[in-house]
Amino acid sequence: MRTKKAARADLLRELTIVFRATNRRVTAETDAILHDNDLTHALGGLLWELDPAVEPPAMKDLAVTLQCDRSNVTAMVEKLVQRGLAERHEDPNDRRSKVVQLTAKGVEMRVAIMHQLVDDSAFAALPDEDLGALLALLRRVSAQ
């Protein structure tokens, strides 16, 4: 006779396996879209963080968000600047700091990639009710 604890452990193990497989699929889909747009995974992550709907982030804050060294952020931002996708400006609150924002071309690319990510999503085939339930569960887990 199986105990509740053993059954729960089995569920958690299977959930972990399925979650990791889903993560691999989403990562592969994302990587393919980024590759099609001539972006590395790191540049895609930076593009994701440069949301034009919020205040432009300081480069030092991007390093914290992206969990990398400031020099890496500088190199990545420079690549976006060279491609005409982003601009660096003096931080109006701290002249020693630089903020980064997307250009019109960068916003256009970000929007296009976001649409591709949604359209090609591993979750796109799920009905709205299932999507809502999954989203609610993942929000609960991420809030812990």
N, C-alpha and C positions, 0 to 999 in steps of 0.2 A: 504494500500500500504506500503510495507516494504521499509525502507530506506537502502541505501548502508552501512551505519554504522551498522545497525541491522544485515544485511546479513553477513557482515564481522565478527561481534561478534559471530554469529552462527558458521561460518566456524572455527574461532579460538577455540571456545569451543569444537567442534567436533574433531578438530586436536589434541587438548590437551588430550581428552579422548582416541583417537586412539593411540596417541604417548605413553601414560601411559600404555595402554594394550600391546603394542608392547614391551615396556621396561620390563614389567612383564614377557612376554614370553621369551625374550632374557635372562633375569636374571634367570629364571627357567631352561632354557637350559644350561646356563653356570654353575649354581649350580649343575645340574645333572652330567655334565662332571667333575667338580671338585670333587664331591662326589665319582665318579667312580675312581678317581685318589687319593683318600684319602687326599684331600686338603679342607681346609675351604675357604670361600669366601675371607677372608683377605689374606690367603697365596696365593691364586690364583692371587689376585691383586698385591701382591709383586712379584710373579713369572713373571707376565706380565711386570712389570717395570724393571726387570733385563734383558734387551735386550742385548744379547751378541754382537750385531753389534755396540754398542756404548760404550763409556768409562764407567767402573763400577761406579755406583753412590755412593756418601758418604751416610752413614746411616742417617745423619742429613737431607740431601736432600730428602731421601726417606720418612722421617717423614712429610716433607712439601708436597711432591707429593701425599702421601697416606692420608693426612689430619688426622694424628694421632700423638700421643705423641711419643717421641724418645724411651721411655721405651717399648712401644708396638712394635716398629720396631725391637728393640733389641730382644725381645721375639720371634717375627716371624722369624727373621733371624736365631736365634738359632735353631728353629724347622727345618728350611731348612738345616742348617749345620748338625744337628743330622741325618737327612735322607740322607746325602751325596749329596744334590742338590745344595748347595751353599758354598762359602768360604768367610771369612772376611780377609782383608789384610790392612796393614797400607796404608793410602793415601799418594802417592808419593809427593803430593803438600803440605800436612799438616800432620805431624807425629802424631798429637793429634787426628786425625780423622781416621775412618775406612771406607773402601769401601767394597762393596759386589759384588761378581760376581758368576755366575752359574758355577758349575762343568760340566764336559761332560755329566754326568747323568742328571743334571738339565736342560741343553740345550736340551737334548733328550726329557725330559718330557715336556718342554715348547713347543717344536716343535710339539709333538704329540697332546697336548691340543689345540694348535692353529689350527691344521688340523681338529680336532674334532669340534671346534667352527665353522669353515668354512663349513665343510660338513653337520653339523646339524643345520646350521643357519636358522632362521626364514625367511631370505631373499633368501635362496638358490634356491627357485622355481621361483624367478623373472627372466625375460629375461635380458640379458646384458644391453639393452637400458634403461630399467626401473631402473636397479641398478645404472647405470651411472647418470641418472637424479636425483635419490634419494640421491646419494652421493654428487652431486654438490649442491643440496639444503641444505643438512645437513652441508656441509662445510660453506656455506654462513651464516647459522644460528649460527654456533659455532664461526665464526670469528667476530660476532658483539660484 
